[in-house]
Amino acid sequence: MIADKHRILVIAPHTDDGELGCGASIAKFVEQGKDVYYAAFSICEESVPEGFPKNILEIEVKEAIKKLGIKQENLIVKKYPVRKFYSHRQEILEDMVVIDREIKPDLIFMPSCFDIHQDHSTVFEEGRRAFKKSSILGYEFMWNNFSFETTCFCVVNQQQIDKKIEAIEEYKSQGHRFYSTKKVVTGLATYRGLQISEEYAEAFQAIRWIVR
Ligand SMILES: [Zn+2]
């Protein structure tokens, strides 16, 4: 079923959301030779911890996607203000329409409908408007989910989990967050793997699946 998906686009409201939500699956798809693109909509300049330059997340995302094997030219970075996406809802939608036209993705990874972060839910709403021609999987983000619907699992291996952790570790400015630690990332992948009798998996909400 994934064989007809060649162009994959990861939508990250903020840099590092893509790595946390589907980093191991990205590593797997890159290994399979698929074209993977990464679009981040904010580098959170307003909330960078003291001691780091304002554009630190733009620098860190470039290193993080390198660990997953995504080409630098496949990175798109927008600079919407963090926690204020809703005020820019229409511009975000228009950006997505342009990205859709240029990349023509078969498969999109983005936040799920269960994600309560205000920017993530704006991206979910606009994303399903913009990408009508693509299959869409909503990634899991424990910190922002009160519940989650595991309607899709992607089996991943130890090496792909290691790449996900290495990518997340590139975000030195975000190192204080518990949900991005190796313990939590490995624990969740083990739990999701257990549910399908595999060593590791990432779980997704199947928002739309198109078979061509
Ligand atoms: Zn985020």
Residues whose N, C-alpha, C, O or C-beta is under 5 A from the ligand:
A	BS01	ZN	P13 H14 D17
